[in-house]
Amino acid sequence: MDLNSPYRYIDPEKPWKNRHFENCTARKLQKPAVKDGKRITPAQSLDEIREYVKKQLDAEIWPEEQRFENPHRHYLDMSPAYYEIK
């Protein structure tokens, strides 16, 4: 989804700050997998999982976050609803 208008988020280390994302893209990370005790998404093959992780490492996760020595800290910003759950 494109975030053309300001989208409020919360920095869990400084929740008192009023912060917004604007002019960027985002996607929902949670997807339902089980409903009423039954799987609702098809199981992925190992090749599909491997390809998904490779794509993330190549295009979405910074090299600084992938290094084993002195890795860059990955910051987590939360939606107001998610912060309330926490």
Secondary structure, 3 states (H helix, E strand, C coil): CEECCCEEEECCCCCCCCEEECCEECCCCCCCCEECCEECCCCCCHHHHHHHHHHHHHHCCCHHHHCCCCCCCCCCCECHHHHHHC
